[in-house]
Amino acid sequence: MQRAAFQRAVLNWFDQHGRTNLPWQQDISAYRVWVSEIMLQQTQVTTVIPYFQRFIDSFPNVQALAAAPLDNVLHHWTGLGYYARARNLHKTAQLVSDQHSGEFPSTIDGLCDLPGIGRSTAGAISSIAFKIPATILDGNVKRVLARFSATEGWPGKSDVVQKLWLVAEQYTPNHRIADYTQAMMDLGATVCTRSSPSCGQCPLASDCTAYAQGNQTQYPGKKPRKILPVRNTCFLLIHNQQNELLLQQNPPTGLWGGLWVLPQVESEVDIAASCAALGLDIVDQQPQEMRRHTFSHFHLDYQPIVVNTVDRARIVADTDNQVWYNPENPLSLGMPAPVLALLHP
């Protein structure tokens, strides 16, 4: 398909079927596009919508986000996962506010210099917010173009993704770039879906190589299967006499970086020493049913253990990274989803 015909087919389809009522499509700004694009990484639109709306209500512009405590930002992110995204949002907001007078760069290179913004996200911001011709290649677009061009291999491999970038750049127009960018994302999200593509509704079907071959679901290539290792731990739900729960803040980097979590021990035999170090005397302890949380690179099997204690030394109150948490009057703290589920079942 010729470049002009490809662009015309995509834009004509968008004019009839494209999504135009998503919350980040209203009052378009670089800030709103950026927040939505970061949230949409690894996350479905239906999940993102309420998070985006709450986030924008609390942090309506980049200066408000920059000035907010990281704890508050992570609290608004709780449940979305991949928390490095939230930490990078906060860092970037501070850089834009302090070094760019609150204005986002409009160029791909300038945007890519900011934490958490890669080439495709930069392309989306530049094309949608600034109407500057720029190419995107998010997961949905990779799927559309891999099928259209029958590009073999898993897009996580550098040689495969480079081939797809070449295809994407070949068809990116110089006109109506914001609509085209949204159209390509919509096409992948609503028509050229992962398992059951609606090829009869696709404006590119007549020239799609995978459709002609009848093997659409073979593209893009699947990620090589890998057996995930399993790690084991115990989550301690340590209660004081006021029925408050002890939370500890993780270091700013690493797994669940900066989030508030329950104390952990390797096994039940370590509980007494852990509580003694905190100045707590154990009244009783009650193991709960084992649970599993899966990360991208391992499974975490954890056993919640309710531990009722008496605070004799008040060591907890003397540290910055520990707090007694009252579920009836919750603090605005960022927590990983498994911890939040235990505190608020």
Protein Blocks (a to p, Z undefined) as FASTA:
>chain_A
ZZklmmmmmmmmmmmmpcfkbfklgopafklmmmmmmmmgopafklmmmmmmmmmmmmmb
fklmmmpcfklmmmmmgongpmllmmmmmmmmmmmmmmnnopacfbfklmmmpghiafkl
mmmmmmmmnopacddddfklmmmmmmmnopgcjfkbmklmmmmmmmmmmmmcfbhklmmm
mmmmmmmmmmmgmklccfklpcklmmgmklmnopmmlpccdddddddddddddddddddf
kopacdddddfedjhihiacddddfbfklmmmmmmmnopacfbdcdddddddddfkbccd
ddddddddddfklmmmmpfkbccddfklccdddddfklmmmmmZZ
